């Protein structure tokens, strides 16, 4: 019950970032589902938006709520995307993918002007990898090869199961859940994993999130990534000599914070 209440509070806060006429990316998972339901209420009240879902489950829910849906082929960009995360570090870098929609989520996140992440305090980590799992989406043909290669690299992986069967993503692919240590250089890990033939995408979302909403026992805290910290999409940033160096925190500093509470806004 408390988890649902927290998700609802975060969803309502995220709605303040949606304007009439926006194209909105809809994430997947518990937090994103709460947002879709709250958005459906606003649409019923007259809010005009078009939405890009990141999973079939999200698309089905949005359709039930009469939220207008579009394909990425139908638009030139997305104004704001609202999604959850499995880990968030102090620089707003993420691990996602426990819900199995990581590739579509990453495509939509890359296409949007503002990625808003909704999480509870249990998702906060001092460095990515603290929870010990990094999902990868891989093509079925390469499943065994990818698993052997990952083991060789020191990331033993287990194919994800659902209801006793191999889990299949909406793209028709498989998920390998890699056992990982704390990642001291996430960009380098991303580069190595993406270089494995058969890997479609990883759960590392680096330099992509703009805004992070945290429900901390009923108090909604907002953290923003300065625009200078958002990672440009260039190959140089994947190398140790790139602009973010060799640390887990690309900026070396935590993101700025705004705390929303009953007395208004305060900046700390």
C-alpha positions in Angstrom: 0.0 0.0 0.0 2.7 2.4 1.0 4.6 1.7 -2.3 1.5 2.6 -4.3 1.0 5.8 -2.3 4.6 6.8 -2.9 4.2 6.1 -6.7 1.0 8.2 -6.8 2.6 11.1 -5.1 5.6 11.0 -7.5 3.2 10.7 -10.5 1.3 13.8 -9.4 4.6 15.8 -9.0 5.7 14.6 -12.5 2.5 15.8 -14.1 3.5 19.4 -13.3 6.2 19.0 -16.0 3.7 18.1 -18.7 2.1 20.9 -20.8 -0.8 20.9 -23.2 0.4 19.9 -26.6 3.4 17.9 -25.4 4.6 14.7 -26.8 5.2 12.5 -23.7 7.3 9.3 -23.4 5.7 6.8 -21.1 8.1 4.5 -19.2 7.4 1.0 -17.9 7.2 -0.4 -14.4 5.4 0.5 -11.2 6.3 4.2 -11.0 5.6 4.7 -14.7 2.3 2.9 -14.4 1.2 5.3 -11.6 2.2 8.2 -13.9 0.2 6.8 -16.8 -2.9 6.4 -14.6 -2.5 10.0 -13.3 -2.0 11.3 -16.9 -5.2 9.5 -17.9 -7.1 11.5 -15.4 -5.6 14.8 -16.8 -6.4 13.7 -20.4 -10.0 12.9 -19.4 -10.1 16.5 -17.9 -9.0 18.0 -21.3 -5.2 17.9 -21.4 -4.0 17.4 -25.0 -1.0 15.2 -25.3 0.4 12.5 -27.6 2.3 9.7 -26.0 5.0 7.2 -27.0 4.9 4.0 -24.8 8.1 2.0 -24.1 6.4 -1.4 -23.7 3.3 -3.3 -24.8 2.0 -3.3 -21.2 2.3 0.5 -21.0 0.6 0.9 -24.4 -2.3 -1.4 -23.4 -2.8 0.6 -20.2 -2.7 3.9 -22.0 -5.1 2.7 -24.6 -7.5 1.6 -21.8 -7.3 5.1 -20.4 -7.9 6.7 -23.8 -4.5 8.4 -23.9 -3.6 9.2 -27.5 -0.6 7.1 -28.6 1.9 7.6 -31.5 4.8 5.7 -32.8 8.4 7.1 -32.8 8.0 7.2 -36.6 5.2 9.7 -36.3 7.1 12.4 -34.4 10.3 14.4 -34.6 11.0 14.5 -30.9 9.6 14.0 -27.4 9.1 16.8 -25.0 9.3 14.9 -21.7 9.6 11.2 -20.7 8.6 9.9 -17.3 10.0 6.6 -16.1 11.4 4.8 -13.1 14.9 3.3 -12.4 16.4 0.4 -10.5 19.5 2.4 -9.3 20.3 6.1 -9.3 23.7 7.4 -8.4 24.5 11.0 -7.1 25.1 12.2 -10.7 21.7 10.9 -11.8 23.2 8.1 -13.8 21.0 5.0 -13.8 20.6 1.3 -14.1 17.3 0.2 -15.6 15.9 -2.9 -17.1 14.5 -5.1 -14.3 11.2 -4.7 -16.0 12.5 -6.0 -19.3 11.9 -2.9 -21.5 15.4 -1.4 -21.4 16.0 -1.0 -25.1 12.8 0.8 -25.9 13.2 2.9 -22.8 16.6 3.9 -23.9 15.5 4.8 -27.4 12.7 7.0 -26.0 15.0 8.5 -23.4 17.5 9.5 -26.1 14.8 11.0 -28.2 13.4 13.3 -25.4 14.3 16.8 -24.4 13.8 16.0 -20.7 13.9 12.6 -18.9 12.2 12.6 -15.5 13.0 9.6 -13.2 10.6 8.7 -10.4 12.1 6.6 -7.5 11.9 5.8 -3.8 14.9 6.0 -1.5 15.6 2.3 -1.8 16.8 3.0 -5.4 19.5 5.4 -4.3 23.1 4.2 -4.5 26.5 5.8 -4.0 27.8 4.1 -7.2 26.1 2.1 -9.9 26.2 -1.7 -9.4 25.6 -1.7 -5.7 22.5 -3.9 -6.1 24.7 -6.4 -8.0 22.6 -6.8 -11.2 22.9 -5.2 -14.7 20.4 -6.4 -17.3 21.4 -6.8 -21.0 19.0 -7.4 -23.9 20.5 -9.9 -26.3 19.3 -11.5 -29.5 18.2 -15.2 -29.0 20.7 -16.5 -31.6 23.5 -15.0 -29.5 22.3 -16.0 -26.1 24.8 -18.7 -25.3 27.7 -16.9 -26.9 27.0 -13.7 -25.0 26.7 -15.6 -21.8 30.1 -17.2 -22.3 31.7 -14.0 -23.3 30.3 -12.2 -20.2 31.6 -14.9 -17.9 35.0 -14.5 -19.5 34.8 -10.7 -18.8 33.9 -11.4 -15.1 30.2 -10.7 -15.4 28.5 -14.1 -15.0 25.0 -13.9 -16.4 21.7 -15.8 -16.0 19.0 -15.8 -18.6 15.8 -14.2 -17.2 12.9 -16.5 -16.7 9.1 -15.7 -16.4 6.6 -18.3 -15.4 9.2 -21.1 -15.8 10.0 -20.1 -19.4 12.7 -17.9 -21.0 11.6 -14.3 -20.7 11.0 -12.6 -24.1 11.1 -8.9 -24.5 8.6 -6.9 -26.7 11.3 -6.9 -29.3 11.5 -10.7 -29.3 14.8 -10.8 -27.5 16.1 -12.3 -24.3 17.4 -10.7 -21.1 20.7 -11.7 -19.4 20.9 -10.5 -15.8 24.6 -10.0 -15.2 26.2 -10.2 -11.7 28.3 -7.1 -11.4 30.4 -5.4 -8.7 30.3 -1.7 -8.0 31.1 -0.1 -11.3 34.0 2.4 -11.0 33.9 3.3 -14.6 30.4 2.8 -16.1 31.2 4.3 -19.5 34.1 1.8 -20.0 31.8 -1.0 -18.9 29.1 0.2 -21.4 31.7 0.2 -24.2 32.9 -3.3 -23.5 29.4 -4.8 -23.2 28.0 -3.1 -26.3 31.0 -4.4 -28.3 29.8 -8.0 -27.7 28.1 -9.3 -30.9 24.5 -10.1 -30.0 24.1 -7.5 -27.3 21.3 -5.1 -28.3 21.5 -2.8 -25.3 22.5 -2.5 -21.6 20.7 -1.2 -18.6 23.2 1.6 -18.1 21.6 5.0 -18.7 24.5 7.4 -18.5 24.1 11.1 -18.8 20.5 10.8 -19.9 18.4 11.8 -17.0 17.6 15.5 -16.5 15.3 15.4 -13.5 14.9 13.0 -10.6 11.9 12.9 -8.3 12.4 11.1 -4.9 9.6 10.3 -2.5 11.3 10.5 0.9 8.6 9.6 3.5 6.0 11.8 1.9 8.4 14.7 0.9 9.0 15.0 -2.8 12.6 16.0 -3.5 13.6 17.2 -7.0 17.2 17.0 -8.3 18.3 18.5 -11.6 21.3 17.6 -13.8 22.9 20.8 -15.0 22.8 21.0 -18.8 26.6 20.9 -18.9 26.5 17.4 -17.3 24.3 15.8 -19.9 26.3 13.4 -21.9 26.5 14.2 -25.6 26.1 11.3 -27.9 29.7 10.9 -29.1 32.0 7.9 -29.1 34.7 9.9 -27.3 32.6 9.9 -24.1 32.9 6.1 -23.9 36.7 6.2 -23.6 38.7 6.9 -20.4 40.0 10.1 -22.1 36.5 11.4 -22.6 35.1 14.4 -20.8 33.8 12.4 -17.8 37.1 10.8 -16.8 37.4 7.4 -15.0 35.1 7.8 -12.0 31.7 6.5 -11.4 30.4 10.1 -11.1 30.8 11.8 -14.4 30.7 15.3 -13.0 32.5 14.6 -9.8 29.6 16.4 -8.1 26.1 15.5 -7.1 23.2 17.0 -9.0 21.5 20.1 -7.7 18.5 19.7 -5.4 15.1 21.4 -4.9 13.0 20.1 -2.1 9.2 20.4 -2.4 7.3 20.5 0.8 4.3 21.9 2.4 6.0 25.3 3.0 7.0 25.7 -0.6 10.3 25.3 -2.4 13.8 25.5 -0.8 17.1 25.1 -2.4 19.9 23.2 -0.6 
